[in-house]
């Protein structure tokens, strides 16, 4: 009967909600990975991150990363989605839906389940990066940087229907979920590659240097394009729900070029800096079924470091390419203070992010960030807690780096 098929589709949706989120994470989007040590101060890194060749050209001597691991993920939304999946998995459904009593029993069971989560939205985010034997060396005004990396971005957006109601329309029963919508949008990408950066510092006067740099990347990409579950407002049969029949991945080789510039106003490593980048200025991916260019990303940053090198305050504008036709860039601001030194120190950080995004959501609510960085010899640990003010959800990240 049509009612049983409609309810069968609902069962499929609930089970798919648990399985697809686990198997496919994140809409395929090009995003900039931000390390936890900078994410803790709102993501302010454009003129602070010495791993970019322009900043490296301003000084700092030899730097070597033997191993680095950075992980950032959803916490409260992840726990909420896990509880929802557990509830769905442990829900007992009638063995058959051949009679009207079976239909009512099934409808009551589903209604009890959906009353606990209907209308909720979960943003699931997982970002990881591994750095292997990355080093930077300065020779006069030049800097050279080389290293291997693996970078993964994955996410899912899971939105439950505002209602789920069985409409026992005579001869034409259906499920009413309130409105047509995407229940799940998910995807991911993983890049494994090598990077070579070159930077050059140009003295403009005694207390001013202009640094320029470029970084070339060669990588092998495995991507999971967007997998989505879309349901019509009124579900009568399987044709009213669109979902992936299988999880598919795509692979290909890529070459990328990133450009950086930084203007430094002092005669040492402190003082005022302003800078900009155009990442993926030229990035092309060769894939079996399709070759494509990756759209560039643009960002601007400024930071001031106190004369003793302890206090840093800065601000970045990223996604500046989205300024037209609609104002959509991300604004980040943050500060930090170093107690101790690079060999043994504690660095508390705090920041604020406005109009940022994750891999599946174009506009997230404002976020407050904070964290601590510990430096103990060659071991460097950094943490971040990110609180989204509108939805009151929490994300967190951790970074482990061995090097000097």
N, C-alpha and C positions, 0 to 999 in steps of 0.2 A: 504494500500500500504506500501511497505517496507520503503519508505522515511518518511511517517507519523509515523510509529513505531519507527524509529530511532530518530526522533525529540521528540517523546513522551518519549523516554528513557532520552534524554537530560533534558526535563522538570523534570523528576523524579530525576535526579542527582541534579539539582539546588534546588529543594524543600527538598531533603534529606540532602543537605549541611546545610540548616538552622535547620532542625529538629534533625538530629543525633548529631550535636555538642551540642545542648541543652540537649539531653537525655543521651548521653554517652560521658564521658570525660576521656580520657587518656588510653594509653596502659598499661596493667597490668605489672608493674615492681616493684621490691623491691628497694626503695630509702630511703635515710636517711633524716629525717625532720630536717631542720635547722631553729632555732628561729630567728626572725627578729633582735634581739639585737646582734646576732653574724653574721647574713647574711650581716648586714650593714658594717662590717669590712672584707668583702670578704668570710664570712663563717668560720673564724678562731675560732674554739670552742673546739678542742680536749683537750687542757690542760687548757682552760678557763672556761668551763661550769661546775659549781659546782654541777649540778644535776647528774653527773656521779659519781659512788661510789668511784673511785680512787681519783678524785679531791676532793670529799667531805671528804675523810679520812685525807687530809692534813690540815684540820682546817676550821673554819668558824662558829663553834657553832651551835645553833639551827636556822634552816631556815624553814619557813612555807609559803606555797602558798595556800591561800584560794581559789582563782580562777585565772586561766590564760587562755587567748585567743590569738591565733596567726593566722593571715591570710596573705597569700602571693598569688598574682595573676598577670596575664598578664594585662597590661593597654592599650598600643597602639595597640597590636594585637587584644585584646578583642574588642576595639572600632571599629577597621577595620572590624572584622568579623561581628559585630553587624550592621554596615552600609551596608555590603554586604547582610546580611540576610534581612534587611529592603528593600533594592532595589529589591531583588528577590521576596519578598512577595508582593510588590506593582507593579510588572510588569504586565501589561495587555496583555494577550495572545488571539489570535483569538478563537472564540467559536468552530470552527471546522477546520480540516486540510484535507478536502476531495478533494480540487482542487489544481492545481498548484499555483494559486494566493494565496491561504491560506498558502501553504508551503513557498512561498517567503516572505509573510508578517510575518510569524512566524520566519523564518530565520533572517530577518532584525531586528526583536525585540530582539531576542536572541543575535545577533551579537552586537547590541548597548549595551546590558547589559554586555556581556563578554569583550568588549573592555575596560571596566572600571576596570576589576579585573583579566584578564587572566594572568597566569604566577606568581601570588602572592602565598606566603606561610604564613600561620598563625599558630603560636605556642600558643595554649591556655592552660594555666596552673592555677590550683587552689590547694593550699595546706593549710590545716587548722589543728589546734591542740587545744584541750581543756584540761586543767589540773585542777583536783578537789582535794582539801585537800591533797596536796603533802607536806610531811615534811621530814627533814633531821636532825639528831641529832648526836653529837659526844660524845663518852665516851672513854677517853684515846685515844689509837691509832685506835679505831674502829669507824665506822660510819654506821648508819642504815638509809635507805631511803625507803619510802613507799608512794604509791599514786595511784590514778585512772586517766585514760586518755582516750581521744578519738582522733584518728588521721586519717585524710583523705587526700588522694592524688588523684588528678584527672587531666586529660589533654586531649587535642585533637590536632592533626596536620592536618590542612586543606590546601591542595595544589590545586590550580586551574589549569586547563590545559593551556599549553602554547598557544594554539589556539583552536578555535571551528569553524569549517567551514563545511558547507553543500556541499558535492560533488555530483553533479547531474549526476552521471554516468548512462549512458543509461541502463535502466532495473535493475540497482543495485545501487540506491542512498545510501549514508552513511554519517555519521558525522565523520570528521577527527579532533581528539584532539591533534595531534602532536606525542604523544608517549603513550604507555601503562603505567599506573601509579596508585598508591593509591591516591584517592582524599581525603579520610578521614581515619585516624586511631585514635581510641579513646578507653578509658577505665578508670577504677578507682578502688580504694580499700578504705575501711573504717575499722579501727580496734578500738574496744572498750575493754579496759582491765584494769588490775591491775598490778603494778610492785613493786617488792621488791628488793632493792639493799643492798649489804653489802661490806664494804671496810675496809682495814687494812693498816696502815702506819708503815713501818719498818725503824727505824733510822739506817743509815749506818755510820754516824759520826755526829759531832756537827752541820754541815751545809748541811747535805744531808739526804733526806728521799726517800724511794722507797714505793710508794703506789700501792696496787693491789686491784681490786674490781670486783664484778660480779653482774649482774642484771638479775633476772628471771621475765618473763612476761607471764601472761595468758590472752588470748584475744579471742574475737569472731569477726570473719572477714566476711565482706560482700564485695565481689569483682565483678566488671564488667569486664570480660575478654575482650580482644581486639575486638572491632567492627570496621569493615573496609568496605570502598567502593572502589572497584577496577574496572577500566575501561580499555578496550582494546583501542589501538590507533585508530582503525576503528570500529565505533559502527553502526551495521546494525539492531540489534534487542536486546531484553532484555537479551539474552544469552551472550552478550558482556559486560555486567555490572554485577558485583557481589556485592551484598549488603545484610546486615542483614535483615531478614524478620521480626524480633522482637527483642526487647532489653531484654536480659536475664542476671540474676545475679546468683552468687554462694555464699553459706554460709558455714562456718565451724569454729570449735574451733582450737586454736593453743597454743603452748607452745614455748617460746623462751628464749635463754640464750645469754647475751652479756658480754664480758670480756674487762677489762680496766687495764692499768698500767700507772703510771706517776712517773717520777724521778724529785724531786724538790731540787734545789741547793741553799738553803738559810735557815736561822733559823726562818724566819717569812713567811708571805704569799706573799712577793715580791720575786724578783730574777728570775732565769732561770728555766724553766720547759721544759721537753721533755716527750712525751707520745705516746701511741698507743692504738688502740682498735681493737677488732674483734667482730663486731656486727653480730647477727644471727649466732654465733659460732655453736649453735645447735638450730634450729628452725624448728618445724614440724607442719603442718596444717592437721587436719582431716576433710575431706569434704565428702559429701555423695557419690559422684561419683569417687573421687580421693583423695588419701593421698599423700602429697609431702613434701620434705625438701626445705627450703628456702636457697639459696646459701649465704655464708658468705660475709661480707664486711670488708675491712681492711683499716685502716687509720693511719697516723703518723703526729704528730704535735710538734711544738716548740713555745715558747713564752717567752718574757722577760718583767717583770714588774719593773718599776723604784722604787728606795728605798722609795720614798714617796707614792707609790701606785697609782699615778695619770696616768702615761703613760704606755701603753701596746702596744707592737708590736709583731706580730707572723705570723706563716705560717703553713699551713696544706697541706699534700698530701693525698687525699682520692681516693677511688676506686683503691687502690694500687694493688688489685688482678688482675687488667687488664694490668699490666706492660708487661706481656708476653701472646701471642706472638707479640702483637702490643702495642706500647706505648700509653695508653689511660687514665692514671690517671688524676685526677683533681688537679690543683695547685691553692692554695688560699693564699693570703697575705693581711694583714690589720693592722691598728693601731687605737688607740683611746686615748682620753685624758679626764680625769674626772675633771670638774670644780665644786668644792663643795665637798660633801660627799655622803655616801649612803642614808642618810635621806633627803637631799635636794641638788640635783646636776643636772648638765647638762653635757652629755657626747657626743661630736661629734665623728663620726667614718667615716673611709674611707677604701676602699679595692679594690682588683683586683682578678678576677677569670679567669683562663685559662683552656679550655677544660672541661667545666662542661656539665651537661646534665639536661633535665627535663624528665618527665615521658613518653614522646613520641618521644624524639629526643636524640640520643646517643651523638652527638657532637654539642654544640652550640658555637657561636662566643664569643671571649673574652668579659668580662663584667667589667665595673667599678661600684663599689657600694659606697654608702654613706648614712648616716642617723644620727639621733639624738636620744638619750635616755634621758628621764626626770625622775627623782626620787623625789617624793614629799611624804614624810612619807611612808605610806604603799602602795601608788599607784605608779606604775612604767609603763611608756609608752615608747615604742621604735618604730622607723620607719626606713624604708629602701627604697631607690630608686636604681634600678639596670638598667644600660644602656648597651645594647649589641652593641658593636662598629661596627660590620660588617653590621647588618641589621638595626641598628639605632632604635631599638624598646626598650620600657621601661616597666619594671615590678616594682611592689611596694608591700610592706608588712607593717603590723602594728601589734604591740603586746601590750596587756593590761594585767597587772599582779597586783593582790592585795595580799600582803603578806609582810613578812619581813625575 
